[in-house]
Amino acid sequence: MSVLMKGLNNSQETIEYADPQGATDEELFSTVYHKLVHSPALETILQVEHSYALAVKELTTQRDEQVAALTASQTQEMVKAVEGVHVYSTEQEINNMAARHFEDQNLLQGRWNSEVDTLKESQKREYRDWLMKLLEDHHTNITLPTESLLTSKRGLFTSSSQENERSSRLEESFTIHLGSQMKQMHNIRILSADVLDLCRVRLQQQEAGNIDPDPQRLQTALGLYSSDLCGLVLLADSHVGHFSGLTKEVSEVCQQSTEFHFPSMDEQLEKVRVEVKKAVSWRQAHCGRHENLVSLTSSEQLCRRGGGGTKNMQTGDVYITRHSNLAEVHVVFHMVIDDTLKSNDINSRHPAILGLRNILKTACSNDITTLTVPVLLMHEMSEEMTVAWCTKRAELVFKCVKGFMIEMASWGGSELKNLQFLVPKGISEDVFGTLATMLPSIFRVSNPLVFKVSSTPHTPKNGK
């Protein structure tokens, strides 16, 4: 009896201190959204999101125009004062003017940013309330406010500007099978494009006031809470205090519309800053400072020595941001790189290549079935990227990624169905053709065997 009472007491104590059961507000909202976007209300949802984005764009455009006007006025005033130094102005007056200009810029940008943030918070609140009301109407059999996706005169699936842009892209697609016994099919594509084109949502409004959403938003919305997510590898620098380069540009793209499902890009990056400080402290405390560098290439040695005691991230480190307001991307893998990647002597042991392996493993473990990888580990063309350089770098990335994909079969999780190799925009057609020809030879595209039936039997000679 004492054992039974002890068990009951332990059970009561467990229930008392256990976390409360039930879905959170975020889980409830995600369930509602997923259900509605797979209903006839999809087009209406996209139109509402697009109208919200247009409102944000209008406000940010006014902000940028006023900031640009103030900057031009201040520049003109400063140039005039500098030209008249020691004549009708002093150095102290110029310093005071610079301080006043800086303060005026901060005040103006702060006021406008506050208005934009207020608008986004209001939109997010209204949007969630509207979706909940839409679901209630759906349950009470009230006709959902929507139009046919196939008969809409505006044509949700057609956009002339986007069709023209896509037709100008250089791209090749292949279907491959990897694995020794249980072969898995993958779709491989190589394309030349600006990486930001995969993120930007084109905001446009028709003449009659009709809203024309970006067609790419359709697939992104359908897959947001599914097991078929889309990921993008974005190359970033190692600075934690202030993000720059493409990370900053992607952040600006995200700010053009309201993020309804996840924390804003700025909030996610701020959390990254905090977590990076913890990770760097752990690395400095546990990783050895005197590792064997003899077997590494010159670029790898420079990379390892430079990152030993830094307070920033190292080459190959990856941080992740989540998005619902980008064109073709749900998850962005920000992989840190440095100038060692400009060298031509990197190999499969380079930290950036190992970073790609970690990205593929993370994608496989988190239902990311479409992944875009910069095949040259560069987003822009430069002088040192000769034909030989591009060919050697692409061959290295192709072979390493193929090995990682074969290894991925033993990791479990989701299958990487679609893999896109991104080549910098502006690459010559000849170089692109060389890379596109190399891809099927490395991944060994499976072609069907064709057997010809002959009416006359063939007898091997000498009994062989």
PLY file of the C-alpha trace (Angstrom):
ply
format ascii 1.0
element vertex 464
property float x
property float y
property float z
element edge 463
property int vertex1
property int vertex2
end_header
0.00 0.00 0.00
2.85 2.39 0.83
4.37 1.80 -2.61
1.00 2.55 -4.25
0.54 5.76 -2.26
4.11 6.80 -3.10
3.37 6.28 -6.80
0.18 8.34 -6.56
2.04 11.15 -4.82
4.73 11.13 -7.51
2.04 11.24 -10.19
0.32 14.20 -8.54
3.64 16.00 -8.22
4.43 15.38 -11.90
1.05 16.77 -12.98
1.46 19.79 -10.72
4.84 20.81 -12.16
4.31 19.70 -15.75
3.94 22.21 -18.54
0.33 23.04 -19.42
-1.02 21.06 -22.34
-2.71 22.52 -25.38
-1.77 24.35 -28.57
-0.12 27.75 -28.38
-1.41 30.77 -30.26
1.32 30.33 -32.89
0.41 26.67 -33.42
-3.27 27.53 -33.67
-2.61 30.30 -36.18
-0.39 28.04 -38.31
-3.11 25.39 -38.39
-5.75 27.93 -39.43
-3.52 29.39 -42.14
-2.56 25.99 -43.56
-6.19 24.96 -43.76
-7.34 28.16 -45.46
-4.57 28.32 -48.08
-5.61 24.83 -49.18
-9.19 26.00 -49.63
-10.92 28.26 -52.20
-9.88 31.22 -50.04
-6.26 31.04 -51.26
-6.51 33.81 -53.84
-8.29 36.12 -51.42
-5.54 35.56 -48.83
-2.85 36.37 -51.39
-4.70 39.51 -52.46
-5.00 40.72 -48.86
-1.31 40.07 -48.23
-0.45 41.90 -51.43
-2.57 44.91 -50.51
-0.85 45.09 -47.12
2.55 44.95 -48.85
1.55 47.79 -51.18
0.62 49.92 -48.16
4.00 49.26 -46.55
5.78 50.00 -49.82
3.96 53.33 -50.17
4.99 54.37 -46.66
8.61 53.26 -47.06
8.81 55.07 -50.40
7.73 58.32 -48.70
10.34 57.69 -46.00
13.12 57.11 -48.50
12.18 60.20 -50.51
12.25 62.45 -47.43
15.54 60.97 -46.22
17.07 61.45 -49.68
15.86 65.06 -49.82
17.29 65.79 -46.38
20.59 64.16 -47.31
20.85 66.23 -50.50
20.09 69.44 -48.61
22.64 68.65 -45.91
25.28 67.73 -48.48
24.81 71.01 -50.29
25.01 72.94 -47.02
28.17 71.07 -45.94
29.92 71.60 -49.30
29.23 75.32 -49.15
30.52 75.54 -45.58
33.71 73.59 -46.37
34.45 75.76 -49.39
34.18 78.87 -47.20
36.26 77.62 -44.28
38.45 80.36 -42.76
36.43 82.83 -44.88
32.87 82.87 -43.55
32.90 79.63 -41.54
35.20 78.01 -39.00
36.18 74.39 -38.35
34.17 74.41 -35.13
31.08 75.55 -36.99
31.56 72.75 -39.54
31.87 70.18 -36.73
28.72 71.51 -35.10
26.94 71.39 -38.46
27.98 67.73 -38.97
26.67 66.84 -35.51
23.39 68.65 -36.22
23.04 66.83 -39.58
23.61 63.49 -37.90
21.00 64.24 -35.27
18.45 65.42 -37.85
19.00 62.24 -39.88
18.45 60.04 -36.84
15.30 61.91 -35.83
13.79 61.72 -39.30
14.59 58.05 -39.82
13.44 57.21 -36.29
10.08 58.91 -36.84
9.47 57.15 -40.15
10.66 53.77 -38.90
8.26 54.11 -35.99
5.39 54.75 -38.39
6.36 51.73 -40.51
6.60 49.48 -37.44
3.22 50.70 -36.20
1.66 49.98 -39.59
3.13 46.46 -39.68
1.92 45.64 -36.18
-1.55 46.89 -37.07
-1.55 44.81 -40.26
-0.38 41.70 -38.42
-3.14 42.05 -35.83
-5.84 42.73 -38.44
-4.61 39.90 -40.65
-4.78 37.30 -37.88
-8.21 38.44 -36.74
-9.43 38.33 -40.35
-8.14 34.78 -40.86
-9.88 33.59 -37.71
-13.12 35.19 -38.89
-12.64 33.60 -42.30
-12.32 30.16 -40.71
-15.50 30.71 -38.68
-17.37 31.61 -41.87
-15.97 28.48 -43.48
-17.25 26.31 -40.63
-20.70 27.91 -40.78
-20.89 27.16 -44.51
-20.80 30.78 -45.55
-19.40 31.22 -49.06
-15.78 32.27 -48.90
-14.94 35.61 -50.59
-12.89 34.28 -53.46
-12.64 34.01 -57.22
-11.72 31.12 -59.44
-7.98 30.71 -59.79
-8.36 29.43 -63.34
-10.90 31.92 -64.71
-9.66 35.12 -63.11
-9.21 37.78 -65.80
-6.17 39.13 -64.06
-4.49 35.74 -64.31
-2.86 34.91 -61.00
-0.48 32.50 -62.70
0.65 34.80 -65.48
2.85 37.85 -65.22
4.38 39.25 -68.39
7.35 40.91 -66.67
8.19 37.78 -64.76
7.73 35.58 -67.82
10.18 37.76 -69.75
12.69 37.69 -66.92
12.46 33.92 -66.57
12.84 33.42 -70.30
16.10 35.43 -70.22
17.59 33.19 -67.52
20.25 30.65 -68.41
19.19 27.32 -66.95
19.39 23.57 -67.51
17.52 20.80 -65.68
18.34 17.12 -65.14
16.86 14.13 -63.36
19.32 11.86 -61.56
19.24 8.69 -59.44
21.64 8.32 -56.52
22.28 5.30 -54.33
23.68 1.81 -54.80
20.62 -0.36 -54.06
17.67 1.81 -53.05
18.11 4.56 -55.63
16.49 7.93 -54.98
15.43 10.35 -57.68
16.47 14.00 -57.53
15.80 16.97 -59.79
18.96 18.96 -60.43
18.93 22.41 -61.99
21.69 24.89 -62.76
20.68 28.49 -63.43
22.22 31.92 -63.72
20.37 34.60 -61.72
20.71 37.25 -59.07
20.26 35.61 -55.68
17.98 38.45 -54.58
15.59 37.60 -57.43
14.68 34.48 -55.45
13.71 36.69 -52.52
12.06 39.77 -54.00
8.28 39.85 -54.26
7.19 42.01 -57.17
4.57 44.47 -55.99
2.33 45.82 -58.72
-1.19 47.12 -59.06
-3.31 47.07 -62.21
-4.82 50.21 -63.73
-8.37 49.52 -62.54
-7.18 49.15 -58.95
-7.08 45.37 -59.21
-4.30 43.74 -57.24
-2.01 41.35 -59.09
0.01 39.20 -56.65
3.34 37.68 -57.58
2.67 34.18 -59.00
5.60 32.76 -57.04
3.82 33.62 -53.81
1.26 30.91 -54.59
3.68 28.01 -54.17
5.42 29.66 -51.22
2.13 30.07 -49.37
1.02 26.50 -50.07
4.27 25.07 -48.76
4.76 27.30 -45.70
3.52 24.79 -43.10
4.23 21.65 -45.09
6.99 19.05 -45.34
8.21 20.59 -48.63
10.07 23.73 -47.61
12.41 25.76 -49.82
15.87 26.77 -48.61
18.53 29.15 -49.92
22.26 29.28 -49.11
23.29 32.92 -48.77
26.97 33.82 -48.38
27.60 36.29 -45.56
30.47 37.98 -43.75
31.61 37.26 -40.21
30.65 40.54 -38.52
28.14 40.13 -35.72
27.81 43.71 -34.49
26.41 44.94 -37.80
25.25 42.82 -40.69
26.26 44.04 -44.13
26.48 42.90 -47.73
23.82 40.52 -48.99
22.50 39.89 -45.47
21.65 43.58 -45.22
20.09 43.56 -48.70
17.92 40.54 -47.87
16.91 42.29 -44.65
15.81 45.31 -46.70
13.79 43.03 -48.98
12.09 41.51 -45.93
11.22 44.97 -44.61
9.23 45.78 -47.75
6.29 43.78 -46.42
4.89 42.57 -43.10
6.08 39.24 -41.71
2.85 37.60 -40.51
4.17 34.24 -39.30
7.66 34.64 -37.80
9.62 37.30 -35.93
10.86 40.10 -38.17
14.25 39.81 -39.84
15.74 42.36 -37.43
14.46 40.41 -34.42
15.88 37.17 -35.77
19.27 38.76 -36.48
19.34 40.28 -32.98
18.78 36.81 -31.53
21.60 35.53 -33.74
23.93 38.17 -32.29
23.19 36.98 -28.77
23.58 33.30 -29.61
26.78 33.88 -31.58
28.44 35.47 -28.55
27.65 32.34 -26.52
28.88 30.05 -29.29
32.13 31.97 -29.75
32.80 31.89 -26.00
32.24 28.13 -25.96
34.52 27.67 -28.97
37.32 29.68 -27.38
37.02 27.68 -24.17
36.89 24.19 -25.69
38.67 24.27 -29.05
42.42 23.89 -29.12
44.48 26.85 -30.23
47.42 24.76 -31.50
45.91 22.42 -34.08
47.97 20.66 -36.73
48.00 22.85 -39.86
50.69 20.99 -41.80
48.27 18.96 -43.92
46.08 21.95 -44.85
46.36 24.14 -47.94
47.60 27.72 -47.67
44.08 29.17 -47.81
42.86 26.75 -45.13
45.80 27.62 -42.88
45.03 31.33 -43.24
41.37 30.64 -42.48
42.10 28.59 -39.36
44.76 30.95 -37.96
42.60 34.01 -38.56
39.58 32.55 -36.77
41.26 31.18 -33.66
40.69 34.04 -31.25
38.13 36.13 -33.09
34.94 37.33 -31.47
33.10 36.88 -34.76
31.94 33.80 -36.60
34.37 31.70 -38.62
34.27 30.58 -42.21
31.77 27.74 -42.60
29.60 28.82 -39.66
25.90 28.95 -40.49
22.93 30.75 -38.97
19.32 30.41 -40.10
16.42 32.83 -40.59
12.79 31.93 -41.37
10.55 33.83 -43.75
7.01 33.84 -45.11
7.13 37.06 -47.15
9.83 36.16 -49.71
9.16 35.04 -53.27
10.62 31.53 -53.46
12.28 30.94 -50.09
11.11 29.78 -46.66
14.49 29.29 -44.96
17.76 31.17 -45.53
21.05 29.53 -44.53
23.54 32.36 -43.98
26.97 30.75 -44.41
30.00 32.78 -43.35
32.81 33.06 -45.91
36.00 35.08 -46.26
38.55 36.04 -48.91
40.18 32.59 -48.85
37.43 31.45 -51.21
38.91 33.69 -53.90
41.89 31.37 -53.97
42.08 28.51 -56.45
43.65 25.95 -54.10
40.74 25.09 -51.80
39.70 21.47 -51.50
37.01 19.35 -49.87
38.41 20.08 -46.38
37.79 23.81 -46.62
35.43 25.06 -43.87
32.99 26.41 -46.47
32.62 22.95 -48.02
32.05 21.47 -44.56
29.50 24.23 -44.01
27.61 23.00 -47.07
27.56 19.52 -45.55
26.04 20.88 -42.34
23.44 22.77 -44.38
22.44 19.65 -46.31
22.20 17.69 -43.07
20.03 20.39 -41.48
17.81 20.53 -44.56
17.40 16.77 -44.53
16.42 16.84 -40.86
13.87 19.67 -41.16
11.68 18.93 -44.20
13.56 21.23 -46.58
13.18 19.42 -49.89
14.28 22.22 -52.24
17.68 23.83 -51.74
19.54 26.47 -53.77
23.35 26.44 -53.50
25.82 28.95 -55.05
27.92 26.58 -57.12
30.96 28.87 -57.28
30.64 29.89 -53.60
30.36 33.44 -54.94
27.33 35.58 -55.67
29.06 38.01 -58.05
31.60 37.64 -60.84
35.07 39.15 -60.35
38.33 39.43 -62.28
40.01 36.38 -60.72
37.10 34.13 -61.72
38.55 32.91 -65.03
37.14 30.02 -67.06
39.62 27.61 -65.47
38.82 28.98 -61.99
35.05 28.57 -62.49
35.44 25.07 -63.92
37.63 23.86 -61.07
35.41 25.42 -58.36
32.19 24.03 -59.88
33.72 20.55 -60.19
34.72 20.62 -56.51
31.25 21.73 -55.35
29.45 19.27 -57.63
31.48 16.30 -56.39
31.27 17.28 -52.72
27.53 17.90 -52.84
27.01 14.58 -54.63
28.92 12.81 -51.87
26.91 14.61 -49.20
23.65 13.62 -50.91
24.69 9.96 -50.99
25.67 10.22 -47.34
22.36 11.93 -46.64
20.47 8.71 -47.37
21.80 7.26 -44.11
20.84 10.31 -42.06
17.10 9.71 -42.25
14.58 12.52 -42.38
13.19 14.09 -45.54
14.54 13.55 -49.03
16.12 16.44 -50.93
13.94 16.34 -54.03
15.09 19.48 -55.83
18.63 20.87 -55.83
19.42 24.13 -57.60
22.97 25.24 -58.36
23.04 29.03 -58.66
25.59 30.69 -60.93
26.23 34.46 -60.58
24.24 36.65 -62.93
26.29 37.97 -65.82
28.34 34.84 -66.42
29.10 34.21 -70.09
27.01 31.68 -71.98
30.13 29.68 -72.86
31.17 29.26 -69.22
27.61 28.44 -68.22
27.45 25.84 -70.98
30.67 24.28 -69.71
29.30 24.02 -66.17
25.96 22.67 -67.41
27.77 20.00 -69.42
29.90 19.03 -66.44
26.93 18.52 -64.11
25.38 15.41 -65.74
28.80 13.83 -66.18
29.49 14.08 -62.45
26.02 13.17 -61.23
25.70 10.50 -63.96
22.26 11.20 -65.33
20.45 7.91 -65.91
19.31 7.47 -69.52
16.94 4.65 -70.50
18.44 1.65 -72.27
16.95 0.92 -75.69
16.98 -2.73 -76.81
16.55 -3.57 -80.49
14.80 -6.84 -81.36
16.41 -8.67 -84.27
14.61 -11.32 -86.34
17.80 -13.36 -86.93
19.36 -14.89 -83.82
22.99 -14.09 -83.13
25.25 -17.05 -82.33
28.45 -16.27 -80.38
31.61 -17.44 -82.08
33.85 -20.13 -80.55
31.10 -21.03 -78.12
31.57 -17.84 -76.16
0 1
1 2
2 3
3 4
4 5
5 6
6 7
7 8
8 9
9 10
10 11
11 12
12 13
13 14
14 15
15 16
16 17
17 18
18 19
19 20
20 21
21 22
22 23
23 24
24 25
25 26
26 27
27 28
28 29
29 30
30 31
31 32
32 33
33 34
34 35
35 36
36 37
37 38
38 39
39 40
40 41
41 42
42 43
43 44
44 45
45 46
46 47
47 48
48 49
49 50
50 51
51 52
52 53
53 54
54 55
55 56
56 57
57 58
58 59
59 60
60 61
61 62
62 63
63 64
64 65
65 66
66 67
67 68
68 69
69 70
70 71
71 72
72 73
73 74
74 75
75 76
76 77
77 78
78 79
79 80
80 81
81 82
82 83
83 84
84 85
85 86
86 87
87 88
88 89
89 90
90 91
91 92
92 93
93 94
94 95
95 96
96 97
97 98
98 99
99 100
100 101
101 102
102 103
103 104
104 105
105 106
106 107
107 108
108 109
109 110
110 111
111 112
112 113
113 114
114 115
115 116
116 117
117 118
118 119
119 120
120 121
121 122
122 123
123 124
124 125
125 126
126 127
127 128
128 129
129 130
130 131
131 132
132 133
133 134
134 135
135 136
136 137
137 138
138 139
139 140
140 141
141 142
142 143
143 144
144 145
145 146
146 147
147 148
148 149
149 150
150 151
151 152
152 153
153 154
154 155
155 156
156 157
157 158
158 159
159 160
160 161
161 162
162 163
163 164
164 165
165 166
166 167
167 168
168 169
169 170
170 171
171 172
172 173
173 174
174 175
175 176
176 177
177 178
178 179
179 180
180 181
181 182
182 183
183 184
184 185
185 186
186 187
187 188
188 189
189 190
190 191
191 192
192 193
193 194
194 195
195 196
196 197
197 198
198 199
199 200
200 201
201 202
202 203
203 204
204 205
205 206
206 207
207 208
208 209
209 210
210 211
211 212
212 213
213 214
214 215
215 216
216 217
217 218
218 219
219 220
220 221
221 222
222 223
223 224
224 225
225 226
226 227
227 228
228 229
229 230
230 231
231 232
232 233
233 234
234 235
235 236
236 237
237 238
238 239
239 240
240 241
241 242
242 243
243 244
244 245
245 246
246 247
247 248
248 249
249 250
250 251
251 252
252 253
253 254
254 255
255 256
256 257
257 258
258 259
259 260
260 261
261 262
262 263
263 264
264 265
265 266
266 267
267 268
268 269
269 270
270 271
271 272
272 273
273 274
274 275
275 276
276 277
277 278
278 279
279 280
280 281
281 282
282 283
283 284
284 285
285 286
286 287
287 288
288 289
289 290
290 291
291 292
292 293
293 294
294 295
295 296
296 297
297 298
298 299
299 300
300 301
301 302
302 303
303 304
304 305
305 306
306 307
307 308
308 309
309 310
310 311
311 312
312 313
313 314
314 315
315 316
316 317
317 318
318 319
319 320
320 321
321 322
322 323
323 324
324 325
325 326
326 327
327 328
328 329
329 330
330 331
331 332
332 333
333 334
334 335
335 336
336 337
337 338
338 339
339 340
340 341
341 342
342 343
343 344
344 345
345 346
346 347
347 348
348 349
349 350
350 351
351 352
352 353
353 354
354 355
355 356
356 357
357 358
358 359
359 360
360 361
361 362
362 363
363 364
364 365
365 366
366 367
367 368
368 369
369 370
370 371
371 372
372 373
373 374
374 375
375 376
376 377
377 378
378 379
379 380
380 381
381 382
382 383
383 384
384 385
385 386
386 387
387 388
388 389
389 390
390 391
391 392
392 393
393 394
394 395
395 396
396 397
397 398
398 399
399 400
400 401
401 402
402 403
403 404
404 405
405 406
406 407
407 408
408 409
409 410
410 411
411 412
412 413
413 414
414 415
415 416
416 417
417 418
418 419
419 420
420 421
421 422
422 423
423 424
424 425
425 426
426 427
427 428
428 429
429 430
430 431
431 432
432 433
433 434
434 435
435 436
436 437
437 438
438 439
439 440
440 441
441 442
442 443
443 444
444 445
445 446
446 447
447 448
448 449
449 450
450 451
451 452
452 453
453 454
454 455
455 456
456 457
457 458
458 459
459 460
460 461
461 462
462 463
